[in-house]
Amino acid sequence: MRPILYSHPFSSYCQKVLIALYENDTEFDTRMLGPDDPHAYRELTSIWPVKRFPMLMDQGKPVFEASIIIEYLHLKYPGPVPLIPVDMDAALEVRMLDRFFDNYISTPQQKLVFNAIRPEDSRDAYGVQEARDMLDAAYGWLDGWMASREWAAGDGFSLADCAAAPSLFYADWSHPIGDRFANVAAYRQRLLARPSFARAVDEARPYRTFFPLGAPDRD
């Protein structure tokens, strides 16, 4: 049996896993979390009551959290693109950058989105400013880090870039990178040109009207 991914194509963390699957042409089946398959969400929440996705089901075993799913795929379904380096020091750098993109790009970006879908009298202006400040700080650090790099860690495409692609994609929609951070903007464009991420972006295009802040007419 092939592994089954419970996911939605517009989700940044689902895209993170899809990039890894597409990079290595890993065969898998999809259970899309939406009205076309109402049983999928019930199955997910019966196994994982925190109600977060993606979730990978493989040989009856659930695997949670996007980074761990990619680590699992690396161990169980290795392919031509090693997303985790063999060298332990290099692997630590990849994992550090993975956490950077999840914690300091994706998390504040999502705070901006979640604030937008709250009732107006429950919105958090202070928290929104904190999120924007965090994104500016993260963009600034990343701009220096990427000054002489093609990919986020080491010499090749890795788990870190799987995390970076959807994080920067949606972050630029929510809090534009702009001309201040030219190295970050150029890196984002390289990620968009990567076939695995370009495929994930194209699969998510039908859902852009759902973006609470208004999806820009680009990308």
N, C-alpha and C positions, 0 to 999 in steps of 0.2 A: 504494500500500500504506500502511496505517496503521502508526504506530509501535507497537512491541511492548515491553511492560514485563515484565521478569522480576522477580517480587516475591513476597512473602508478606504477607497482610493484617495479621498481628500484629506485623510489624516496624516499629519507629518510623521508620526511614529510608525505608522503602517508603511509609508513611503520609504522610510529608513530601512525597513526589512525588505521591502520589494527591491530596492536597489541591490542589496546583497544577493537576493535570489536571481535577479536578472544578470548581475555581473558574472555569475558562474553557470548560467543556464540551468539552474536547479529545477527539476520538475516538481510541481506542487499543485494542489487543488486549492480553490478559494471558496470560503463561505463569506459572502458579502453581508456586512451588518447594515441592513436597511429593510425597507418595506417589501422588497422583492423576495426576501427570505426571512420571514419573521421568526422562524425557529432558530436561526443562527444566533441571534442575540440571547434568546432564552437558554440555549446550550452554553454559550459563553458565561453568562452570569450564574448558571447552576454550578459551573466548575470554578469560576473566579468571581466571587461576590463583590469584589471591589469595583467591578464593572469597567475595567480598563482594557484597551486593546492596542496593538495586536496580541493575539495568542496563537501559538503554533501547537497543533496536535500531531504527534508522531508516534505511531505504534501504540496508541492508547495513552500516551504520556503528554500532559500539557506542559508547555514551556512559555513562561510569562516574561514580559519586559523586552523591548526591542533590542537592546544591547546584548542581552543574554540569548535571545533567539539567534542573533547573528553569530555569537560565540558557539552556540549549539550547531548551527549549520556548518561552521568552520570545522568542527570536530566530526560531525556525522556525515556531512555531504560536501567534502572538500572539492574544490574545482581549480581551474587554472589561475584564478585571481585570489591569492592568499590575503584575506582581509585582516588577519592577525599575524604579525611577523613571528618567525620562529625564534629569533633573537629576543631574549627576555627584556633587555633594556629598550629595544625598539618597540616591543609590545607594550611596555609601560607607557611610552610616549603616545602611542596610538590610543590607549585606554584613557590617558589623561585628557587628550584632546576630545575624545568622545564625551567625557563628562563635562568638559568645558562647553561644548555646543548644546548639550541637553540642559545643563543647569543655568548657563549665563546668556544663552541666546534663545533657546526654545521656551524655557520657563517664563522669563519676563514677556516674551512675545505673546504667549498664551494668556498671560494676565491681562494684557491689553484687549485681547479678543473676548475673554470671559467677562470683563467689565462691560463691554459693549452690549452683551446680551442680557445683562441684569436689568431689572426694572430701574427706571431713571432715579427713583428715590433711594436706591440701594447701591448706587455706584460709588466707587472709591477713588476720588481724585488724587488723594495722597499716594495710594498704592500705584496708580497709573504713572504718577511722576517718578516714583521709585523705580518702576519697571523701565521707563524711558532712560533714566539715569544709568541703570544697569546695562542697558543695551549700548548706550554711548560708551561706557567704560569698556565693555566687551569688544565693541567694534574697534576702539582705539588700540587695545592690546593686540587683537587679531591682525590689525593693519601692519603693525611692526613685525609680528610673527610671520606673516605671509610675504614680507618684502622680497625675499629671495627664494621662495618656495613655489612649486607647482601645486602640490597636494599638501594636506594639513600636517602629515607626519611622515618622516622618512622620504623615500624616493618614489613610492608607488601609491596607488589608490588603496584605501584601507577602510576599516570600520570608522575611523575618524571622519572620513569624507562622506560615508553613508549618513552619519549624524549631521554633518555640516550642510548637506544639500537642502533638505527640507527646512532645516532651522533658518538658514539664511534666506531661502526662498520666501517664506512667510514673514520673516522678520522685516525684510525690506518692504513688504506690503504694509506692515503695521507701523514701522518706525524707520523711514527711508535711510539707507546707508549713505546715499548722496556722494558728492564729490570730495567730501572731507576724508573719506576712507577709500582711496583709489585701489589699494591692494585688495581690500575686502570685496569691493565691487567687481574687480577683475576675476577674483577667485570664484565668486558667485556665477559669473558668466561661464567660466570653465566647467563648473559643476552642471550648469544647464545644458552644456554641449555634450556632456558625457552620455552615451546612448542609454545606459541603464536608468539614469535619472530623467532624461528626456522622455523615455517611455512612461515612467511613473507620472510625470507632469501631464502628458497627453491623456493618460487614462483618467486623470482627475479633472480635466477641463469642463466636463458637463456639470460639475458641481460648484463652479466658481460663484454663481449667484448666491450661494449660501454663506459666503464669507461675510461676517458681520460688519467689518469695517469698509466693505466695498472693495472688490478685487480690481486693481488697476488694469487698464487696457494695454497690457504688455506681457512679456514672458510667454 
